[in-house]
Amino acid sequence: MIQQHSETDPLQKVIIGRYENYNESPAYAELVNEDQKSGLPQRNQLKEEFDSFRKVLTDAGVEVLVPDYVGRFVYDQLTPRDIGMVIGDKFLLCNMVKRSRRYESAGIFRYLHAIPDDEPNIIIPDSPTCFIEGGDILIDKGNLFVAVSQRTNPEGVAFLQEQFGNEFNIVPIEARSLAEGENVLHLDCMFNPVGERTALIYEEGFKQVPREILNNYDLIRVNKAQQRELATNILSLSQDRIISRDHPLCKPINDEIRKAGIEVTEITFDAAPATGGSFRCCSLPLRRG
Ligand SMILES: NC(=O)NCCC[C@H](N)C(=O)O
């Protein structure tokens, strides 16, 4: 069974990134974002850090799954978040902007087959020009926040409205672009709810912050340097506990989160962020609650 109605309900089952076979076929390597231009991590560092991530999850009683190896078509399988998203009791399979990333979905088919009544519960965009990535969708308090960003377009937002508009209040958000001097790849690189009514926000990334965010949350503001280290990109285990980076620029944010009464487990996690994704990006929850 799959289920997700909130970013912070108790995490029960999750797919995490696959570091095994990382960059095994350099001929197929594709630099897919700005961060990767600064250099790519080594597989042994990824292994160490993903093993710690996995241990924290399993020690917390979460069932952890890893995608199957897709092969040399994809450059990395570290950030399954963007492949799809559980919305209510349905699975949205995303159509991704980067061609090499589209093959990543083959790595999770095994887990999709296990979804009961599977076909009607798996939603796939109809049009090849409809782009949506899971990192741009956040679900909380009856709202489905969706960013038009480097990776999701207005057609993607319209598709979500059509598919999920009866069940959720769709809140479109416009992220500032690279041309406007902001490198926010996805919504979860600038916004993320934590606890019962707190949220992390990098306001400069938004063209306009919607009232559904301003009215519903006590906001912890992240500055540009902290955003670059993906300080918003935490993963909630529950309303009482999150996983965040052990990094000097994330520490002040982690301390603010603690002041809100939430336990923060810090893990050294530098390799995946160098490819563009931290804990939220490196995880795809299948069941919460
Ligand atoms: N939700 C996220 O921000 N995911 C990070 C994706 C990083 C990946 N290398 C990409 O550029 O697509």
The ligand as an SDF file (V2000), in Angstrom:
LIG
                    3D

 12 11  0  0  0  0  0  0  0  0999 V2000
   14.7220   17.5250   -5.7180 N   0  0  0  0  0  0  0  0  0  0  0  0
   15.9630   17.8730   -6.1050 C   0  0  0  0  0  0  0  0  0  0  0  0
   16.3700   19.0200   -6.0020 O   0  0  0  0  0  0  0  0  0  0  0  0
   16.6960   16.9180   -6.6870 N   0  0  0  0  0  0  0  0  0  0  0  0
   18.0560   17.0900   -7.0710 C   0  0  0  0  0  0  0  0  0  0  0  0
   18.3170   16.4980   -8.4010 C   0  0  0  0  0  0  0  0  0  0  0  0
   19.7670   16.4690   -8.7730 C   0  0  0  0  0  0  0  0  0  0  0  0
   19.9910   15.7750  -10.1120 C   0  0  0  0  0  0  0  0  0  0  0  0
   21.3610   15.5320  -10.3440 N   0  0  0  0  0  0  0  0  0  0  0  0
   19.4240   16.6310  -11.2350 C   0  0  0  0  0  0  0  0  0  0  0  0
   20.0400   17.6150  -11.6190 O   0  0  0  0  0  0  0  0  0  0  0  0
   18.3460   16.3220  -11.7410 O   0  0  0  0  0  0  0  0  0  0  0  0
  1  2  1  0
  2  3  2  0
  2  4  1  0
  4  5  1  0
  5  6  1  0
  6  7  1  0
  7  8  1  0
  8  9  1  0
  8 10  1  0
 10 11  2  0
 10 12  1  0
M  END
$$$$
